[in-house]
């Protein structure tokens, strides 16, 4: 690849990384709200609607947690791509791969639960 195409690709990946950061902020806010709503749901075992509402809130929290983990992995991949284009030797940073593995394990835990 020539230098111009590398710069274009770098700009594209930086833009996508900014979008992922905004997605993460939005999802974190939604997750926080959903967790608060779940905490405020009353425990009424006899009330079918209350039980169903609590289950639905729980499902929403799980969904948002999984979405947040997916965004984290997307960000790690984009950060890796940006670092690789900025400095080809950066992709050999072992700490980056440790963080990538931690993020993938988080997604796996959410999918299995």
PDB file as gemmi writes it, atoms N, CA and C in Angstrom:
CRYST1    1.000    1.000    1.000  90.00  90.00  90.00 P 1                      
ATOM      1  N   UNK A   1       0.844  -1.179   0.000  1.00  0.00           N  
ATOM      2  CA  UNK A   1       0.000   0.000   0.000  1.00  0.00           C  
ATOM      3  C   UNK A   1       0.886   1.238   0.000  1.00  0.00           C  
ATOM      4  N   UNK A   2       0.428   2.246  -0.714  1.00  0.00           N  
ATOM      5  CA  UNK A   2       1.209   3.474  -0.710  1.00  0.00           C  
ATOM      6  C   UNK A   2       0.817   4.336   0.485  1.00  0.00           C  
ATOM      7  N   UNK A   3       1.576   5.392   0.692  1.00  0.00           N  
ATOM      8  CA  UNK A   3       1.391   6.239   1.871  1.00  0.00           C  
ATOM      9  C   UNK A   3       0.038   6.954   1.863  1.00  0.00           C  
ATOM     10  N   UNK A   4      -0.433   7.368   0.665  1.00  0.00           N  
ATOM     11  CA  UNK A   4      -1.731   8.054   0.581  1.00  0.00           C  
ATOM     12  C   UNK A   4      -2.870   7.136   1.005  1.00  0.00           C  
ATOM     13  N   UNK A   5      -2.842   5.903   0.524  1.00  0.00           N  
ATOM     14  CA  UNK A   5      -3.919   4.980   0.895  1.00  0.00           C  
ATOM     15  C   UNK A   5      -3.838   4.623   2.383  1.00  0.00           C  
ATOM     16  N   UNK A   6      -2.618   4.547   2.924  1.00  0.00           N  
ATOM     17  CA  UNK A   6      -2.474   4.318   4.367  1.00  0.00           C  
ATOM     18  C   UNK A   6      -3.081   5.465   5.162  1.00  0.00           C  
ATOM     19  N   UNK A   7      -2.844   6.694   4.710  1.00  0.00           N  
ATOM     20  CA  UNK A   7      -3.391   7.863   5.408  1.00  0.00           C  
ATOM     21  C   UNK A   7      -4.916   7.898   5.322  1.00  0.00           C  
ATOM     22  N   UNK A   8      -5.454   7.529   4.165  1.00  0.00           N  
ATOM     23  CA  UNK A   8      -6.913   7.465   4.018  1.00  0.00           C  
ATOM     24  C   UNK A   8      -7.494   6.398   4.941  1.00  0.00           C  
ATOM     25  N   UNK A   9      -6.858   5.251   4.967  1.00  0.00           N  
ATOM     26  CA  UNK A   9      -7.310   4.164   5.829  1.00  0.00           C  
ATOM     27  C   UNK A   9      -7.207   4.562   7.298  1.00  0.00           C  
ATOM     28  N   UNK A  10      -6.126   5.220   7.659  1.00  0.00           N  
ATOM     29  CA  UNK A  10      -5.938   5.693   9.026  1.00  0.00           C  
ATOM     30  C   UNK A  10      -7.046   6.673   9.409  1.00  0.00           C  
ATOM     31  N   UNK A  11      -7.372   7.591   8.512  1.00  0.00           N  
ATOM     32  CA  UNK A  11      -8.451   8.557   8.781  1.00  0.00           C  
ATOM     33  C   UNK A  11      -9.795   7.844   8.932  1.00  0.00           C  
ATOM     34  N   UNK A  12     -10.038   6.846   8.096  1.00  0.00           N  
ATOM     35  CA  UNK A  12     -11.282   6.075   8.185  1.00  0.00           C  
ATOM     36  C   UNK A  12     -11.378   5.355   9.519  1.00  0.00           C  
ATOM     37  N   UNK A  13     -10.295   4.695   9.912  1.00  0.00           N  
ATOM     38  CA  UNK A  13     -10.314   3.957  11.180  1.00  0.00           C  
ATOM     39  C   UNK A  13     -10.439   4.889  12.375  1.00  0.00           C  
ATOM     40  N   UNK A  14      -9.803   6.054  12.313  1.00  0.00           N  
ATOM     41  CA  UNK A  14      -9.943   7.026  13.408  1.00  0.00           C  
ATOM     42  C   UNK A  14     -11.390   7.506  13.516  1.00  0.00           C  
ATOM     43  N   UNK A  15     -12.014   7.738  12.365  1.00  0.00           N  
ATOM     44  CA  UNK A  15     -13.417   8.159  12.356  1.00  0.00           C  
ATOM     45  C   UNK A  15     -14.308   7.067  12.955  1.00  0.00           C  
ATOM     46  N   UNK A  16     -14.084   5.836  12.555  1.00  0.00           N  
ATOM     47  CA  UNK A  16     -14.869   4.723  13.105  1.00  0.00           C  
ATOM     48  C   UNK A  16     -14.630   4.561  14.599  1.00  0.00           C  
ATOM     49  N   UNK A  17     -13.425   4.833  15.042  1.00  0.00           N  
ATOM     50  CA  UNK A  17     -13.109   4.754  16.467  1.00  0.00           C  
ATOM     51  C   UNK A  17     -13.870   5.832  17.243  1.00  0.00           C  
ATOM     52  N   UNK A  18     -13.957   7.026  16.679  1.00  0.00           N  
ATOM     53  CA  UNK A  18     -14.742   8.092  17.318  1.00  0.00           C  
ATOM     54  C   UNK A  18     -16.212   7.692  17.415  1.00  0.00           C  
ATOM     55  N   UNK A  19     -16.734   7.095  16.352  1.00  0.00           N  
ATOM     56  CA  UNK A  19     -18.125   6.634  16.355  1.00  0.00           C  
ATOM     57  C   UNK A  19     -18.311   5.557  17.421  1.00  0.00           C  
ATOM     58  N   UNK A  20     -17.369   4.632  17.519  1.00  0.00           N  
ATOM     59  CA  UNK A  20     -17.450   3.573  18.533  1.00  0.00           C  
ATOM     60  C   UNK A  20     -17.402   4.164  19.940  1.00  0.00           C  
ATOM     61  N   UNK A  21     -16.597   5.202  20.134  1.00  0.00           N  
ATOM     62  CA  UNK A  21     -16.552   5.862  21.446  1.00  0.00           C  
ATOM     63  C   UNK A  21     -17.905   6.468  21.797  1.00  0.00           C  
ATOM     64  N   UNK A  22     -18.552   7.106  20.815  1.00  0.00           N  
ATOM     65  CA  UNK A  22     -19.884   7.680  21.066  1.00  0.00           C  
ATOM     66  C   UNK A  22     -20.904   6.579  21.338  1.00  0.00           C  
ATOM     67  N   UNK A  23     -20.832   5.479  20.578  1.00  0.00           N  
ATOM     68  CA  UNK A  23     -21.723   4.336  20.812  1.00  0.00           C  
ATOM     69  C   UNK A  23     -21.542   3.796  22.221  1.00  0.00           C  
ATOM     70  N   UNK A  24     -20.297   3.721  22.649  1.00  0.00           N  
ATOM     71  CA  UNK A  24     -20.005   3.192  23.975  1.00  0.00           C  
ATOM     72  C   UNK A  24     -20.587   4.104  25.052  1.00  0.00           C  
ATOM     73  N   UNK A  25     -20.413   5.406  24.901  1.00  0.00           N  
ATOM     74  CA  UNK A  25     -20.976   6.346  25.873  1.00  0.00           C  
ATOM     75  C   UNK A  25     -22.494   6.219  25.936  1.00  0.00           C  
ATOM     76  N   UNK A  26     -23.135   6.125  24.770  1.00  0.00           N  
ATOM     77  CA  UNK A  26     -24.590   6.002  24.714  1.00  0.00           C  
ATOM     78  C   UNK A  26     -25.047   4.705  25.379  1.00  0.00           C  
ATOM     79  N   UNK A  27     -24.375   3.618  25.052  1.00  0.00           N  
ATOM     80  CA  UNK A  27     -24.753   2.318  25.603  1.00  0.00           C  
ATOM     81  C   UNK A  27     -24.507   2.267  27.102  1.00  0.00           C  
ATOM     82  N   UNK A  28     -23.404   2.856  27.560  1.00  0.00           N  
ATOM     83  CA  UNK A  28     -23.148   2.892  29.003  1.00  0.00           C  
ATOM     84  C   UNK A  28     -24.253   3.654  29.725  1.00  0.00           C  
ATOM     85  N   UNK A  29     -24.720   4.765  29.134  1.00  0.00           N  
ATOM     86  CA  UNK A  29     -25.817   5.533  29.725  1.00  0.00           C  
ATOM     87  C   UNK A  29     -27.105   4.729  29.770  1.00  0.00           C  
ATOM     88  N   UNK A  30     -27.417   4.052  28.662  1.00  0.00           N  
ATOM     89  CA  UNK A  30     -28.616   3.216  28.619  1.00  0.00           C  
ATOM     90  C   UNK A  30     -28.525   2.082  29.630  1.00  0.00           C  
ATOM     91  N   UNK A  31     -27.342   1.481  29.747  1.00  0.00           N  
ATOM     92  CA  UNK A  31     -27.155   0.388  30.696  1.00  0.00           C  
ATOM     93  C   UNK A  31     -27.346   0.876  32.126  1.00  0.00           C  
ATOM     94  N   UNK A  32     -26.782   2.021  32.428  1.00  0.00           N  
ATOM     95  CA  UNK A  32     -26.925   2.575  33.777  1.00  0.00           C  
ATOM     96  C   UNK A  32     -28.399   2.825  34.094  1.00  0.00           C  
ATOM     97  N   UNK A  33     -29.132   3.406  33.137  1.00  0.00           N  
ATOM     98  CA  UNK A  33     -30.564   3.648  33.333  1.00  0.00           C  
ATOM     99  C   UNK A  33     -31.334   2.343  33.514  1.00  0.00           C  
ATOM    100  N   UNK A  34     -31.016   1.342  32.699  1.00  0.00           N  
ATOM    101  CA  UNK A  34     -31.704   0.050  32.793  1.00  0.00           C  
ATOM    102  C   UNK A  34     -31.406  -0.632  34.126  1.00  0.00           C  
ATOM    103  N   UNK A  35     -30.161  -0.528  34.597  1.00  0.00           N  
ATOM    104  CA  UNK A  35     -29.815  -1.120  35.888  1.00  0.00           C  
ATOM    105  C   UNK A  35     -30.555  -0.423  37.024  1.00  0.00           C  
ATOM    106  N   UNK A  36     -30.673   0.902  36.951  1.00  0.00           N  
ATOM    107  CA  UNK A  36     -31.423   1.649  37.968  1.00  0.00           C  
ATOM    108  C   UNK A  36     -32.895   1.247  37.951  1.00  0.00           C  
ATOM    109  N   UNK A  37     -33.442   1.118  36.743  1.00  0.00           N  
ATOM    110  CA  UNK A  37     -34.840   0.717  36.611  1.00  0.00           C  
ATOM    111  C   UNK A  37     -35.055  -0.684  37.183  1.00  0.00           C  
ATOM    112  N   UNK A  38     -34.105  -1.570  36.928  1.00  0.00           N  
ATOM    113  CA  UNK A  38     -34.208  -2.930  37.453  1.00  0.00           C  
ATOM    114  C   UNK A  38     -34.181  -2.927  38.979  1.00  0.00           C  
ATOM    115  N   UNK A  39     -33.323  -2.097  39.558  1.00  0.00           N  
ATOM    116  CA  UNK A  39     -33.247  -2.010  41.019  1.00  0.00           C  
ATOM    117  C   UNK A  39     -34.544  -1.475  41.614  1.00  0.00           C  
ATOM    118  N   UNK A  40     -35.214  -0.590  40.886  1.00  0.00           N  
ATOM    119  CA  UNK A  40     -36.429   0.031  41.402  1.00  0.00           C  
ATOM    120  C   UNK A  40     -37.672  -0.818  41.187  1.00  0.00           C  
ATOM    121  N   UNK A  41     -37.559  -1.878  40.390  1.00  0.00           N  
ATOM    122  CA  UNK A  41     -38.708  -2.754  40.163  1.00  0.00           C  
ATOM    123  C   UNK A  41     -39.061  -3.452  41.475  1.00  0.00           C  
ATOM    124  N   UNK A  42     -40.326  -3.390  41.889  1.00  0.00           N  
ATOM    125  CA  UNK A  42     -40.711  -4.039  43.147  1.00  0.00           C  
ATOM    126  C   UNK A  42     -40.731  -5.562  43.016  1.00  0.00           C  
ATOM    127  N   UNK A  43     -40.422  -6.215  44.113  1.00  0.00           N  
ATOM    128  CA  UNK A  43     -40.478  -7.684  44.168  1.00  0.00           C  
ATOM    129  C   UNK A  43     -41.873  -8.090  44.629  1.00  0.00           C  
ATOM    130  N   UNK A  44     -42.712  -8.478  43.694  1.00  0.00           N  
ATOM    131  CA  UNK A  44     -44.065  -8.932  44.020  1.00  0.00           C  
ATOM    132  C   UNK A  44     -44.288 -10.273  43.333  1.00  0.00           C  
ATOM    133  N   UNK A  45     -43.959 -11.362  44.010  1.00  0.00           N  
ATOM    134  CA  UNK A  45     -44.081 -12.679  43.374  1.00  0.00           C  
ATOM    135  C   UNK A  45     -45.494 -13.010  42.889  1.00  0.00           C  
ATOM    136  N   UNK A  46     -46.521 -12.474  43.549  1.00  0.00           N  
ATOM    137  CA  UNK A  46     -47.894 -12.786  43.160  1.00  0.00           C  
ATOM    138  C   UNK A  46     -48.389 -11.958  41.991  1.00  0.00           C  
ATOM    139  N   UNK A  47     -47.765 -10.828  41.724  1.00  0.00           N  
ATOM    140  CA  UNK A  47     -48.191  -9.928  40.654  1.00  0.00           C  
ATOM    141  C   UNK A  47     -47.483 -10.316  39.353  1.00  0.00           C  
ATOM    142  N   UNK A  48     -48.236 -10.915  38.455  1.00  0.00           N  
ATOM    143  CA  UNK A  48     -47.663 -11.411  37.199  1.00  0.00           C  
ATOM    144  C   UNK A  48     -47.041 -10.286  36.371  1.00  0.00           C  
ATOM    145  N   UNK A  49     -47.695  -9.138  36.321  1.00  0.00           N  
ATOM    146  CA  UNK A  49     -47.163  -8.017  35.539  1.00  0.00           C  
ATOM    147  C   UNK A  49     -45.838  -7.516  36.104  1.00  0.00           C  
ATOM    148  N   UNK A  50     -45.742  -7.436  37.440  1.00  0.00           N  
ATOM    149  CA  UNK A  50     -44.503  -6.971  38.073  1.00  0.00           C  
ATOM    150  C   UNK A  50     -43.361  -7.952  37.813  1.00  0.00           C  
ATOM    151  N   UNK A  51     -43.665  -9.239  37.896  1.00  0.00           N  
ATOM    152  CA  UNK A  51     -42.647 -10.267  37.648  1.00  0.00           C  
ATOM    153  C   UNK A  51     -42.182 -10.188  36.199  1.00  0.00           C  
ATOM    154  N   UNK A  52     -43.136 -10.041  35.278  1.00  0.00           N  
ATOM    155  CA  UNK A  52     -42.794  -9.965  33.854  1.00  0.00           C  
ATOM    156  C   UNK A  52     -41.986  -8.699  33.551  1.00  0.00           C  
ATOM    157  N   UNK A  53     -42.352  -7.580  34.184  1.00  0.00           N  
ATOM    158  CA  UNK A  53     -41.614  -6.326  33.979  1.00  0.00           C  
ATOM    159  C   UNK A  53     -40.182  -6.455  34.494  1.00  0.00           C  
ATOM    160  N   UNK A  54     -40.010  -7.117  35.624  1.00  0.00           N  
ATOM    161  CA  UNK A  54     -38.668  -7.314  36.182  1.00  0.00           C  
ATOM    162  C   UNK A  54     -37.833  -8.210  35.263  1.00  0.00           C  
ATOM    163  N   UNK A  55     -38.458  -9.264  34.726  1.00  0.00           N  
ATOM    164  CA  UNK A  55     -37.746 -10.149  33.794  1.00  0.00           C  
ATOM    165  C   UNK A  55     -37.328  -9.381  32.537  1.00  0.00           C  
ATOM    166  N   UNK A  56     -38.236  -8.549  32.032  1.00  0.00           N  
ATOM    167  CA  UNK A  56     -37.937  -7.764  30.830  1.00  0.00           C  
ATOM    168  C   UNK A  56     -36.791  -6.791  31.092  1.00  0.00           C  
ATOM    169  N   UNK A  57     -36.800  -6.159  32.258  1.00  0.00           N  
ATOM    170  CA  UNK A  57     -35.703  -5.252  32.622  1.00  0.00           C  
ATOM    171  C   UNK A  57     -34.391  -6.023  32.711  1.00  0.00           C  
ATOM    172  N   UNK A  58     -34.437  -7.219  33.268  1.00  0.00           N  
ATOM    173  CA  UNK A  58     -33.241  -8.058  33.361  1.00  0.00           C  
ATOM    174  C   UNK A  58     -32.702  -8.432  31.993  1.00  0.00           C  
ATOM    175  N   UNK A  59     -33.614  -8.762  31.075  1.00  0.00           N  
ATOM    176  CA  UNK A  59     -33.189  -9.098  29.704  1.00  0.00           C  
ATOM    177  C   UNK A  59     -32.554  -7.890  29.016  1.00  0.00           C  
ATOM    178  N   UNK A  60     -33.134  -6.703  29.255  1.00  0.00           N  
ATOM    179  CA  UNK A  60     -32.580  -5.487  28.659  1.00  0.00           C  
ATOM    180  C   UNK A  60     -31.175  -5.216  29.193  1.00  0.00           C  
ATOM    181  N   UNK A  61     -30.983  -5.405  30.486  1.00  0.00           N  
ATOM    182  CA  UNK A  61     -29.657  -5.206  31.082  1.00  0.00           C  
ATOM    183  C   UNK A  61     -28.657  -6.171  30.458  1.00  0.00           C  
ATOM    184  N   UNK A  62     -29.024  -7.443  30.336  1.00  0.00           N  
ATOM    185  CA  UNK A  62     -28.124  -8.442  29.723  1.00  0.00           C  
ATOM    186  C   UNK A  62     -27.792  -8.062  28.280  1.00  0.00           C  
ATOM    187  N   UNK A  63     -28.814  -7.628  27.538  1.00  0.00           N  
ATOM    188  CA  UNK A  63     -28.605  -7.247  26.137  1.00  0.00           C  
ATOM    189  C   UNK A  63     -27.639  -6.069  26.041  1.00  0.00           C  
ATOM    190  N   UNK A  64     -27.832  -5.070  26.890  1.00  0.00           N  
ATOM    191  CA  UNK A  64     -26.961  -3.894  26.856  1.00  0.00           C  
ATOM    192  C   UNK A  64     -25.543  -4.235  27.300  1.00  0.00           C  
ATOM    193  N   UNK A  65     -25.409  -5.142  28.267  1.00  0.00           N  
ATOM    194  CA  UNK A  65     -24.069  -5.572  28.688  1.00  0.00           C  
ATOM    195  C   UNK A  65     -23.347  -6.263  27.540  1.00  0.00           C  
ATOM    196  N   UNK A  66     -24.062  -7.131  26.812  1.00  0.00           N  
ATOM    197  CA  UNK A  66     -23.458  -7.821  25.670  1.00  0.00           C  
ATOM    198  C   UNK A  66     -23.094  -6.827  24.565  1.00  0.00           C  
ATOM    199  N   UNK A  67     -23.973  -5.842  24.338  1.00  0.00           N  
ATOM    200  CA  UNK A  67     -23.697  -4.818  23.327  1.00  0.00           C  
ATOM    201  C   UNK A  67     -22.462  -4.007  23.706  1.00  0.00           C  
ATOM    202  N   UNK A  68     -22.341  -3.698  24.985  1.00  0.00           N  
ATOM    203  CA  UNK A  68     -21.187  -2.941  25.467  1.00  0.00           C  
ATOM    204  C   UNK A  68     -19.895  -3.730  25.265  1.00  0.00           C  
ATOM    205  N   UNK A  69     -19.932  -5.017  25.541  1.00  0.00           N  
ATOM    206  CA  UNK A  69     -18.747  -5.858  25.321  1.00  0.00           C  
ATOM    207  C   UNK A  69     -18.388  -5.918  23.842  1.00  0.00           C  
ATOM    208  N   UNK A  70     -19.391  -6.006  22.978  1.00  0.00           N  
ATOM    209  CA  UNK A  70     -19.121  -6.035  21.533  1.00  0.00           C  
ATOM    210  C   UNK A  70     -18.482  -4.722  21.079  1.00  0.00           C  
ATOM    211  N   UNK A  71     -18.947  -3.609  21.634  1.00  0.00           N  
ATOM    212  CA  UNK A  71     -18.365  -2.310  21.288  1.00  0.00           C  
ATOM    213  C   UNK A  71     -16.925  -2.241  21.782  1.00  0.00           C  
ATOM    214  N   UNK A  72     -16.665  -2.795  22.960  1.00  0.00           N  
ATOM    215  CA  UNK A  72     -15.290  -2.803  23.484  1.00  0.00           C  
ATOM    216  C   UNK A  72     -14.353  -3.552  22.540  1.00  0.00           C  
ATOM    217  N   UNK A  73     -14.816  -4.693  22.042  1.00  0.00           N  
ATOM    218  CA  UNK A  73     -13.980  -5.465  21.113  1.00  0.00           C  
ATOM    219  C   UNK A  73     -13.784  -4.690  19.813  1.00  0.00           C  
ATOM    220  N   UNK A  74     -14.855  -4.078  19.317  1.00  0.00           N  
ATOM    221  CA  UNK A  74     -14.738  -3.277  18.094  1.00  0.00           C  
ATOM    222  C   UNK A  74     -13.712  -2.165  18.296  1.00  0.00           C  
ATOM    223  N   UNK A  75     -13.778  -1.508  19.458  1.00  0.00           N  
ATOM    224  CA  UNK A  75     -12.816  -0.443  19.749  1.00  0.00           C  
ATOM    225  C   UNK A  75     -11.391  -0.986  19.801  1.00  0.00           C  
ATOM    226  N   UNK A  76     -11.206  -2.145  20.424  1.00  0.00           N  
ATOM    227  CA  UNK A  76      -9.862  -2.726  20.495  1.00  0.00           C  
ATOM    228  C   UNK A  76      -9.315  -3.028  19.104  1.00  0.00           C  
ATOM    229  N   UNK A  77     -10.164  -3.572  18.250  1.00  0.00           N  
ATOM    230  CA  UNK A  77      -9.731  -3.883  16.885  1.00  0.00           C  
ATOM    231  C   UNK A  77      -9.376  -2.596  16.136  1.00  0.00           C  
ATOM    232  N   UNK A  78     -10.224  -1.573  16.275  1.00  0.00           N  
ATOM    233  CA  UNK A  78      -9.943  -0.301  15.601  1.00  0.00           C  
ATOM    234  C   UNK A  78      -8.690   0.362  16.159  1.00  0.00           C  
ATOM    235  N   UNK A  79      -8.527   0.322  17.487  1.00  0.00           N  
ATOM    236  CA  UNK A  79      -7.311   0.883  18.088  1.00  0.00           C  
ATOM    237  C   UNK A  79      -6.078   0.155  17.568  1.00  0.00           C  
ATOM    238  N   UNK A  80      -6.193  -1.164  17.447  1.00  0.00           N  
ATOM    239  CA  UNK A  80      -5.082  -1.957  16.929  1.00  0.00           C  
ATOM    240  C   UNK A  80      -4.770  -1.555  15.485  1.00  0.00           C  
ATOM    241  N   UNK A  81      -5.813  -1.374  14.689  1.00  0.00           N  
ATOM    242  CA  UNK A  81      -5.606  -0.984  13.293  1.00  0.00           C  
ATOM    243  C   UNK A  81      -4.955   0.397  13.205  1.00  0.00           C  
ATOM    244  N   UNK A  82      -5.438   1.332  14.014  1.00  0.00           N  
ATOM    245  CA  UNK A  82      -4.865   2.683  14.005  1.00  0.00           C  
ATOM    246  C   UNK A  82      -3.407   2.634  14.435  1.00  0.00           C  
ATOM    247  N   UNK A  83      -3.137   1.912  15.526  1.00  0.00           N  
ATOM    248  CA  UNK A  83      -1.752   1.821  16.001  1.00  0.00           C  
ATOM    249  C   UNK A  83      -0.864   1.138  14.976  1.00  0.00           C  
ATOM    250  N   UNK A  84      -1.393   0.122  14.318  1.00  0.00           N  
ATOM    251  CA  UNK A  84      -0.612  -0.578  13.305  1.00  0.00           C  
ATOM    252  C   UNK A  84      -0.280   0.297  12.111  1.00  0.00           C  
ATOM    253  N   UNK A  85      -1.226   1.160  11.733  1.00  0.00           N  
ATOM    254  CA  UNK A  85      -0.969   2.063  10.610  1.00  0.00           C  
ATOM    255  C   UNK A  85      -0.043   3.206  11.013  1.00  0.00           C  
ATOM    256  N   UNK A  86      -0.161   3.662  12.259  1.00  0.00           N  
ATOM    257  CA  UNK A  86       0.714   4.738  12.730  1.00  0.00           C  
ATOM    258  C   UNK A  86       2.136   4.239  12.946  1.00  0.00           C  
ATOM    259  N   UNK A  87       2.247   3.031  13.479  1.00  0.00           N  
ATOM    260  CA  UNK A  87       3.553   2.464  13.803  1.00  0.00           C  
ATOM    261  C   UNK A  87       3.460   0.949  13.634  1.00  0.00           C  
ATOM    262  N   UNK A  88       3.977   0.406  12.545  1.00  0.00           N  
ATOM    263  CA  UNK A  88       3.842  -1.026  12.279  1.00  0.00           C  
ATOM    264  C   UNK A  88       4.364  -1.932  13.400  1.00  0.00           C  
ATOM    265  N   UNK A  89       5.299  -1.458  14.205  1.00  0.00           N  
ATOM    266  CA  UNK A  89       5.808  -2.295  15.294  1.00  0.00           C  
ATOM    267  C   UNK A  89       4.854  -2.345  16.488  1.00  0.00           C  
ATOM    268  N   UNK A  90       3.873  -1.449  16.551  1.00  0.00           N  
ATOM    269  CA  UNK A  90       2.947  -1.384  17.690  1.00  0.00           C  
ATOM    270  C   UNK A  90       2.087  -2.632  17.801  1.00  0.00           C  
ATOM    271  N   UNK A  91       1.845  -3.317  16.683  1.00  0.00           N  
ATOM    272  CA  UNK A  91       0.970  -4.484  16.760  1.00  0.00           C  
ATOM    273  C   UNK A  91       1.617  -5.641  17.521  1.00  0.00           C  
ATOM    274  N   UNK A  92       2.862  -5.510  17.855  1.00  0.00           N  
ATOM    275  CA  UNK A  92       3.525  -6.561  18.624  1.00  0.00           C  
ATOM    276  C   UNK A  92       3.517  -6.281  20.125  1.00  0.00           C  
ATOM    277  N   UNK A  93       2.773  -5.263  20.566  1.00  0.00           N  
ATOM    278  CA  UNK A  93       2.652  -4.924  21.985  1.00  0.00           C  
ATOM    279  C   UNK A  93       1.826  -6.008  22.684  1.00  0.00           C  
ATOM    280  N   UNK A  94       2.418  -6.786  23.591  1.00  0.00           N  
ATOM    281  CA  UNK A  94       1.682  -7.887  24.226  1.00  0.00           C  
ATOM    282  C   UNK A  94       0.522  -7.414  25.098  1.00  0.00           C  
ATOM    283  N   UNK A  95       0.621  -6.222  25.690  1.00  0.00           N  
ATOM    284  CA  UNK A  95      -0.478  -5.726  26.520  1.00  0.00           C  
ATOM    285  C   UNK A  95      -1.751  -5.528  25.710  1.00  0.00           C  
ATOM    286  N   UNK A  96      -1.592  -5.143  24.452  1.00  0.00           N  
ATOM    287  CA  UNK A  96      -2.760  -4.974  23.590  1.00  0.00           C  
ATOM    288  C   UNK A  96      -3.491  -6.304  23.435  1.00  0.00           C  
ATOM    289  N   UNK A  97      -2.758  -7.367  23.212  1.00  0.00           N  
ATOM    290  CA  UNK A  97      -3.387  -8.667  23.000  1.00  0.00           C  
ATOM    291  C   UNK A  97      -3.995  -9.204  24.290  1.00  0.00           C  
ATOM    292  N   UNK A  98      -3.413  -8.857  25.431  1.00  0.00           N  
ATOM    293  CA  UNK A  98      -4.003  -9.257  26.714  1.00  0.00           C  
ATOM    294  C   UNK A  98      -5.361  -8.578  26.877  1.00  0.00           C  
ATOM    295  N   UNK A  99      -5.442  -7.273  26.579  1.00  0.00           N  
ATOM    296  CA  UNK A  99      -6.723  -6.556  26.669  1.00  0.00           C  
ATOM    297  C   UNK A  99      -7.733  -7.123  25.679  1.00  0.00           C  
ATOM    298  N   UNK A 100      -7.283  -7.473  24.492  1.00  0.00           N  
ATOM    299  CA  UNK A 100      -8.166  -8.053  23.483  1.00  0.00           C  
ATOM    300  C   UNK A 100      -8.742  -9.373  23.996  1.00  0.00           C  
ATOM    301  N   UNK A 101      -7.905 -10.205  24.592  1.00  0.00           N  
ATOM    302  CA  UNK A 101      -8.373 -11.473  25.147  1.00  0.00           C  
ATOM    303  C   UNK A 101      -9.359 -11.269  26.277  1.00  0.00           C  
ATOM    304  N   UNK A 102      -9.104 -10.294  27.148  1.00  0.00           N  
ATOM    305  CA  UNK A 102     -10.029  -9.998  28.243  1.00  0.00           C  
ATOM    306  C   UNK A 102     -11.390  -9.584  27.701  1.00  0.00           C  
ATOM    307  N   UNK A 103     -11.405  -8.771  26.670  1.00  0.00           N  
ATOM    308  CA  UNK A 103     -12.668  -8.320  26.082  1.00  0.00           C  
ATOM    309  C   UNK A 103     -13.424  -9.493  25.463  1.00  0.00           C  
ATOM    310  N   UNK A 104     -12.718 -10.357  24.759  1.00  0.00           N  
ATOM    311  CA  UNK A 104     -13.373 -11.518  24.154  1.00  0.00           C  
ATOM    312  C   UNK A 104     -13.925 -12.455  25.217  1.00  0.00           C  
ATOM    313  N   UNK A 105     -13.199 -12.629  26.311  1.00  0.00           N  
ATOM    314  CA  UNK A 105     -13.702 -13.462  27.402  1.00  0.00           C  
ATOM    315  C   UNK A 105     -14.952 -12.857  28.021  1.00  0.00           C  
ATOM    316  N   UNK A 106     -15.014 -11.536  28.117  1.00  0.00           N  
ATOM    317  CA  UNK A 106     -16.208 -10.874  28.635  1.00  0.00           C  
ATOM    318  C   UNK A 106     -17.416 -11.134  27.758  1.00  0.00           C  
ATOM    319  N   UNK A 107     -17.233 -11.084  26.454  1.00  0.00           N  
ATOM    320  CA  UNK A 107     -18.336 -11.366  25.533  1.00  0.00           C  
ATOM    321  C   UNK A 107     -18.772 -12.819  25.677  1.00  0.00           C  
ATOM    322  N   UNK A 108     -17.826 -13.720  25.750  1.00  0.00           N  
ATOM    323  CA  UNK A 108     -18.142 -15.133  25.888  1.00  0.00           C  
ATOM    324  C   UNK A 108     -18.956 -15.380  27.160  1.00  0.00           C  
ATOM    325  N   UNK A 109     -18.558 -14.737  28.275  1.00  0.00           N  
ATOM    326  CA  UNK A 109     -19.299 -14.893  29.534  1.00  0.00           C  
ATOM    327  C   UNK A 109     -20.733 -14.400  29.385  1.00  0.00           C  
ATOM    328  N   UNK A 110     -20.930 -13.266  28.721  1.00  0.00           N  
ATOM    329  CA  UNK A 110     -22.281 -12.732  28.541  1.00  0.00           C  
ATOM    330  C   UNK A 110     -23.125 -13.630  27.650  1.00  0.00           C  
ATOM    331  N   UNK A 111     -22.534 -14.197  26.614  1.00  0.00           N  
ATOM    332  CA  UNK A 111     -23.299 -15.056  25.724  1.00  0.00           C  
ATOM    333  C   UNK A 111     -23.685 -16.359  26.406  1.00  0.00           C  
ATOM    334  N   UNK A 112     -22.834 -16.842  27.296  1.00  0.00           N  
ATOM    335  CA  UNK A 112     -23.109 -18.116  27.953  1.00  0.00           C  
ATOM    336  C   UNK A 112     -24.060 -17.983  29.129  1.00  0.00           C  
ATOM    337  N   UNK A 113     -24.226 -16.767  29.648  1.00  0.00           N  
ATOM    338  CA  UNK A 113     -25.104 -16.621  30.819  1.00  0.00           C  
ATOM    339  C   UNK A 113     -26.542 -16.383  30.423  1.00  0.00           C  
TER     340      UNK A 113                                                      
END                                                                             
